[in-house]
Amino acid sequence: MRNDNHWTAGNRIELLENGEEFFPRVFDAIRNAQREVIVETFILFEDKVGLGLHAALREAAQRGAKVDLMIDGFGSPDLSREFIEGLTSVGVKVRVFDTGQRVMGQRLNVFRRMHRKIVVVDGERAFVGGINYSADHLLDFGPKAKQDYAVELAGPIVAQIHQFVLRAIAVGGKGAGWFRRRLKQAPPVRQMTAGEADAMFVTRDNRRHTNDIERHYRAAIRSARERIVIANAYFFPGYRLIKELRRAARRGVDVRLILQGEPDMPIVKTAASMLYHHLLHAGVRIYEYCERPLHGKVALMDDRWSTVGSSNLDPLSLSLNLEANVIVRDKAFNNLLWERMDGLMQNACKKIGAEDLASEWSGWRLVRSFFIFHFLRWYPAWLNRLPRHVPRLTPAEATELAEKKKNSADSNTNGGATQTTEAA
C-alpha cells in the first residue's frame, strides 16, 4: 500500500486526550458529514460509546453520505446481528478484517491485526490515534479506564489519509477499479492551508512498509539533542531502538519513558521491566504511570518533533499489526504534548530507580539480559517469517450468514443444543 512518507505543510493539528475530548468531536464531525465518512477501528464494543458511534453513522447515512466502517475480526468479534443490521439497513458498508474461524469457541486470528484507528470525514477532516470505541476510554469507567490520545487534523495531510483508507478498502477486496471510481465520484476537496504544522502520515503493513514507523522513531532519536519523551502502553521494542535510546542518554539527551504501572495485562509490565536495568544503566529515566492503565502511543523529541498514533513499541505493533501514526513538526504542538507528559510524570507516575530493582540476584539478571538481548536482536526477522496473508475485508452480512450457518450445523450436530458466543 502506498505510503509516501514526506512532510506536508499547512496543517492544523489538535491533541485530544481520552474519550471525553475525542468521542464528542468525532461524533459531531460524523453527524455533520455532507458526502462521506470512513472509519477504521480495532475495537468497537456494543456499549454506550459503540452505540453513540452507531447512531452518528446511521444519521450520516440517512442524510445521503457514503459511510464505510472497517473493524478488526479479533478486536471486535461479538457485535450483535441487530447492531450490524441497524447500520447496513441504512446503507452503511460494514467490513470485517480477517474474520477468522473459531475453534471450540476460541479465536485463533491473534496475529496480523488491523490495529489502526482512523476517521476521515468529507475528505477534509481526519482523526488518528490510539482510542478505540469502547466505554473503557471514559473516566467514569472507573480504575480500569484507559489513558490515551488522538489528534484531529485539517489541511493538506487529510488528502493523504483519505486516499490511504480508500486504498485499504480496495486492497481488501474491492479492487483498483473501485478505488479509481470512488476518487472520481468524490467532489473536489478543498486543500487550503489550515494551520502552520508540518505533518507526515506513516503506516506499517506487511507488504511494502514493514518498519516505517520504527524507522522514523529511530531517526528522530538519533537526531535528538535535548530531550526525548516516549509514553507507550506496550513497550518491548527491538534491539536497534533500545540501542538508539541508550546512545542518546549517554550523549547527554534527557531520555524519559512513561510506561504502564497499572497495566490492563500484567505481562505488559513484566516484559517492560526486563529492560529496566539495561536502560537505567545508560541514564534513561523510567516513569510508571500508576493512576490507570496507560493506552497511549505518543512521543516527542526536542522542541518540534512529535508523534501520536496506534503503534505500540512491541513485537505485535512493530512486526505484525497494521498501524498508523501521524508525525508532527510544530513547536506549539510539541510544547502542548510536553506539558501533558510532564503533568503525568509529576502527578501520576512513580519514578523507577536502581533501588527498586536491587532485590534481584545479579547472576540471574546477567543470564536474563543475555537472552533478552538476543531475542530483541532477532525477533523482527523471526516474526516476519510468519504467513503474510493478503488482508481481506469481508462484508459484515457475509460474516453473519457464515456464523449463522455454522451455528445451525453445530446445533444439528449436538442434537439441537444452543451454541453461545464467548465475550471478548
C-alpha angles and dihedrals in degrees: 000000000000118000116166097188096205133134116261118199132212104046135144112218124183125190115229118196121203128332094296090070099028107047099050091048094049096043091048091051091050094048090052095046113131103188117002145010124188120182128183120183140161096211128033115167127188094240131109092291094047090047089050090055089045091055094046093050092048091050092051093047093048089055090057103262118140106245126194123182122187120189133176118251093221099041097044105031105140110052110143124245089244091055093051095043090049087064102036092047090066095043104270110148107223117191129181123213113223099343092192128196122266118231113204088341094307124120111229100181092096098138133060095034126180093238099165123121109202136151125185121184122193090335088279106082129042140180124202129173147092102290118117126200100261136109093245088079090068123084093229088066086082134226092346094055110126127241107223147148143216137170133230114216136197128173137051095327089070091068090060092049090047093053090046095056092045090052089050089059091046095049089045092063115299095087137221093290091060090049093053093046092048091052091048092049093052114097116241110284121219110240098182121148109277101178146340102272125112112219139186126196110214127182139181123220137158097251120049104349105048098145107017097120094047090045092056091048091053093046092051092048091051090051096047116113105168116021144359122190120180121180109186132162099210110032120181105115130176126277095261095056092047089050092052091051091051092047092050092052092048093053090055104267115144099241118188132176124197108199138166118291095166101033126190086224117035093214088066093066092041092054095047093046090059087070097048098094091047092051100038091051089059093050100262113147115224125201125185115210105224108176098078139336110303112227099165126121105194137130142174133198123199113321104313115032119082138154135199125179151104100289120109120197097245137098095271096053097036098044111017118019129079105244141175131201134175116220115204130200105195133114096216094052092044091051092050092050090048090053091052093047093045088051090055093048094047099043112020109027139082114221111226117224135180089263089064090061101037095101093071118102107249094221093056089046091056093048092047092047090053093056094041090051092055093042091053090047097052110024096093090059092045095049093047088063090067114101113286099208117188107257110253124198111206120198108248091233090060091048091051091048092050091048091048092052091047092050090048091052092047090049092053091046092051096046095262097312112160116245118218127203118237113236120243 
